[in-house]
Amino acid sequence: MPDISNARVLVLATHGFEQSELEYPVKHLREKGAEVCVASPDGQDICGWSDGDWGERVAVDAKIGDLQEGDFDALVLPGGQMNPDILRTKPEAVRMVKAFYDAGKPIAAICHGPWLLVEADVLRGRSATSYASIATDVKNAGADWKDEEVVVDQAIITSRSPKDLPAFVAKIVEEIEEGAHNRSAA
């Protein structure tokens, strides 16, 4: 079981991510000693969305297509409407989600982030939550949608919105320290 202080966490994002849903996990995971890599489709810095307008730019460490799941212990998918909607159209992002799923590694998605889980077809038979406006999408992907601050099902961690970030990050740490999970068919 990896200790959070030795963990490598990958964050997939692009323009329009919800500012707090990227920055809060990155900050708190780094404070606990994890190495966090932010990756975008083109490897270029990205701009967030905050309070109804463009937010701050965030430095990107890598291009998604240049990375391998095997180099990381967990995956984090921030929300915002634009970010996951764009990422789910990028085959390299969907492949990465599926690779983490197949490896049994923790995958954490918040707000609209579960759209990537829907696209990768990894929610069928699982419990999950999301931002309320995409609950039908999550249900239609075969998940048992719950209106709870954080839902964990075989290391798939989902939360609803920025107000859930403390519980979301706590569960990410817990699941990383449990190690890879054997995900039986749901």
HELIX and SHEET records of a PDB file:
HELIX    1   1 ILE A    4  ASN A    6  5                                   3    
HELIX    2   2 GLN A   19  GLU A   31  1                                  13    
HELIX    3   3 ILE A   64  ASP A   66  5                                   3    
HELIX    4   4 GLU A   69  ASP A   71  5                                   3    
HELIX    5   5 MET A   82  LEU A   87  1                                   6    
HELIX    6   6 PRO A   91  ASP A  102  1                                  12    
HELIX    7   7 PRO A  114  GLU A  119  1                                   6    
HELIX    8   8 ALA A  132  ILE A  134  5                                   3    
HELIX    9   9 ALA A  135  ASN A  140  1                                   6    
HELIX   10  10 PRO A  162  ASP A  164  5                                   3    
HELIX   11  11 LEU A  165  GLU A  178  1                                  14    
SHEET    1   A 7 ALA A  62  LYS A  63  0                                        
SHEET    2   A 7 GLU A  35  SER A  40  1                                        
SHEET    3   A 7 ARG A   8  LEU A  12  1                                        
SHEET    4   A 7 ALA A  74  LEU A  77  1                                        
SHEET    5   A 7 ILE A 107  ILE A 110  1                                        
SHEET    6   A 7 ILE A 156  SER A 159  1                                        
SHEET    7   A 7 VAL A 150  ASP A 153 -1                                        
SHEET    1   B 2 ILE A  46  SER A  50  0                                        
SHEET    2   B 2 ASP A  53  VAL A  58 -1                                        
SHEET    1   C 2 SER A 127  ALA A 128  0                                        
SHEET    2   C 2 ASP A 144  TRP A 145  1                                        
END                                                                             
